Amino acid sequence: MVTAKKVAEKKTKAPAVPKEPTFAMPQEVKDWIERASSIMKHQQGEILRLKQEIVELKSYKKWAEHRILRSDHEE
């Protein structure tokens, strides 16, 4: 009787995730990056504040126009 040979299953390796290379930076560069990041965060906060102020001013403008136009009709 002839039997088939068992073939061992091939194990597949998960692809190795390359590690992010780390570079030695001078302290000046680190400081500059930190300062730039801080400035960007500050400006983003300022942008959000100004956008909110614009919304409030548009709302006030609409209210004021309505009040002024309504008072013109009453005179």
PAZAPA-4460 file (N, C-alpha, C; in steps of 0.05 Angstrom, whole numbers, plus 32768, in hexadecimal, padded with zeros to 4 digits):
% residues 75
    n_x    n_y    n_z   ca_x   ca_y   ca_z    c_x    c_y    c_z   seq   type   mol
   8011   7FE9   8000   8000   8000   8000   8012   8019   8000     1      M     A
   800B   802C   7FEF   801A   8045   7FEC   800C   805B   7FFC     2      V     A
   801B   8069   800C   8010   807F   801B   801E   8099   8013     3      T     A
   800F   80AE   8014   801B   80C8   800D   802B   80D2   8025     4      A     A
   8040   80DF   801E   8051   80EB   8033   8043   8104   803E     5      K     A
   8045   8108   8057   803A   8120   8063   804E   8137   805E     6      K     A
   8043   814C   8054   8054   8163   8050   8051   8176   8067     7      V     A
   8067   817E   8073   8066   8190   808A   805C   81AB   8080     8      A     A
   804A   81B7   808F   8040   81D2   8087   8057   81E6   808B     9      E     A
   8058   81F8   8078   806D   820D   807A   8063   8223   808D    10      K     A
   8073   822A   809F   806C   823F   80B2   8073   8259   80A4    11      K     A
   8060   826C   80A5   8066   8286   8099   806C   829A   80B0    12      T     A
   8080   82A8   80AC   8088   82BD   80BF   8079   82D6   80B9    13      K     A
   8070   82E3   80CE   8063   82FD   80CA   807A   8310   80C2    14      A     A
   8074   8322   80AF   8089   8335   80A7   8092   8346   80BE    15      P     A
   80AB   8348   80C1   80B7   8357   80D7   80B1   8375   80D3    16      A     A
   80A7   8381   80E7   80A1   839E   80E6   80BB   83AD   80EA    17      V     A
   80C3   83BC   80D7   80DD   83CB   80DA   80DA   83DF   80F0    18      P     A
   80EE   83E0   8101   80EE   83F3   8117   80F4   840F   810B    19      K     A
   80E8   8423   8117   80EE   843E   810E   810A   8445   8116    20      E     A
   8119   844E   8103   8134   8455   810A   8135   846D   811D    21      P     A
   8146   846B   812F   814A   8482   8142   8163   8490   813A    22      T     A
   8161   84AA   813A   8178   84BA   8133   8180   84CC   814B    23      F     A
   8199   84CF   814E   81A3   84E1   8163   81A1   84FD   8158    24      A     A
   8193   850E   8166   8190   852A   815D   819F   853C   8170    25      M     A
   81AA   8551   8166   81B6   8565   8178   81A0   8571   8189    26      P     A
   81A7   857A   81A0   8194   8586   81B3   8186   859F   81A6    27      Q     A
   8195   85AE   8195   8189   85C5   8188   8171   85BD   8177    28      E     A
   8174   85A7   8169   815F   859D   8157   8147   8595   8168    29      V     A
   814B   8586   817D   8136   857E   818F   8127   8596   819A    30      K     A
   8136   85AA   81A2   8129   85C3   81AD   8119   85D1   8198    31      D     A
   8124   85D2   817F   8115   85DF   8169   80FB   85D1   8163    32      W     A
   80FC   85B6   8162   80E4   85A6   815D   80D0   85AA   8173    33      I     A
   80D9   85AA   818C   80C7   85AE   81A2   80BA   85CA   81A1    34      E     A
   80CA   85DE   819B   80BF   85FA   8199   80AB   85FC   8182    35      R     A
   80B2   85F0   816B   809F   85F1   8154   8085   85E3   815B    36      A     A
   8087   85CD   8168   806F   85BE   8170   805E   85CF   8183    37      S     A
   806B   85DC   8196   805C   85ED   81A9   804E   8604   819A    38      S     A
   805C   8610   8187   8051   8626   8178   8038   861D   8168    39      I     A
   803B   8605   815C   8024   85FA   814C   800C   85F5   815E    40      M     A
   8011   85EA   8176   7FFA   85E5   8188   7FED   85FF   8190    41      K     A
   7FFD   8614   8196   7FF2   862E   819E   7FE2   8639   8187    42      H     A
   7FEC   8638   816F   7FDE   8643   8158   7FC4   8634   8153    43      Q     A
   7FC4   8619   8156   7FAC   860A   8152   7F97   8612   8166    44      Q     A
   7F9F   8617   817F   7F8C   8621   8194   7F81   863C   818C    45      G     A
   7F93   864D   8182   7F8A   8668   817A   7F76   8667   8163    46      E     A
   7F7B   8655   8150   7F69   8651   8139   7F4D   8649   8143    47      I     A
   7F4D   8635   8155   7F33   862C   8160   7F24   8642   816F    48      L     A
   7F33   8652   817E   7F27   8669   818D   7F1C   867D   8179    49      R     A
   7F2A   8683   8164   7F21   8697   8151   7F09   868D   8141    50      L     A
   7F08   8673   813B   7EF1   8668   812D   7ED8   866A   813F    51      K     A
   7EDB   8665   8159   7EC5   8668   816B   7EBC   8685   816D    52      Q     A
   7ECF   8697   816D   7EC8   86B4   816E   7EB9   86BC   8155    53      E     A
   7EC1   86B2   813E   7EB3   86B8   8125   7E96   86AF   8126    54      I     A
   7E92   8697   8131   7E76   868D   8133   7E66   869F   8145    55      V     A
   7E72   86A7   815C   7E63   86B9   816E   7E5D   86D4   8162    56      E     A
   7E71   86DF   8153   7E6C   86F9   8146   7E57   86F8   8130    57      L     A
   7E56   86E2   8121   7E42   86DF   810D   7E26   86DD   811A    58      K     A
   7E25   86CF   8130   7E0C   86CD   813F   7E03   86E8   8149    59      S     A
   7E16   86F8   8154   7E0F   8712   815E   7E07   8725   8148    60      Y     A
   7E15   8723   8131   7E0E   8734   811A   7DF1   872E   8111    61      K     A
   7DEA   8715   8110   7DCF   870E   8107   7DBA   8719   811B    62      K     A
   7DC0   8716   8135   7DAE   8721   814A   7DAC   873F   8148    63      W     A
   7DC3   874D   8144   7DC3   876A   8143   7DB5   8774   812B    64      A     A
   7DB9   8768   8114   7DAB   8770   80FB   7D8D   876D   80FF    65      E     A
   7D85   8757   810B   7D68   8753   810F   7D5D   8768   8122    66      H     A
   7D6B   876E   8137   7D62   8782   814A   7D61   879E   813E    67      R     A
   7D76   87A5   812E   7D77   87C0   8122   7D61   87C3   810C    68      I     A
   7D5E   87AF   80FC   7D49   87B0   80E7   7D2D   87B0   80F3    69      L     A
   7D29   87A2   8109   7D0F   87A2   8116   7D0A   87BD   8123    70      R     A
   7D1E   87CA   812E   7D19   87E5   813A   7D14   87FA   8125    71      S     A
   7D1F   87F7   810D   7D1A   880A   80F7   7CFC   8809   80EF    72      D     A
   7CF0   87F1   80EF   7CD5   87EE   80E8   7CC2   87FA   80FD    73      H     A
   7CCA   87FA   8116   7CB9   8804   812B   7CB7   8822   812C    74      E     A
   7CCB   8830   8121   7CCB   884D   8123   7CB6   885A   8113    75      E     A
***
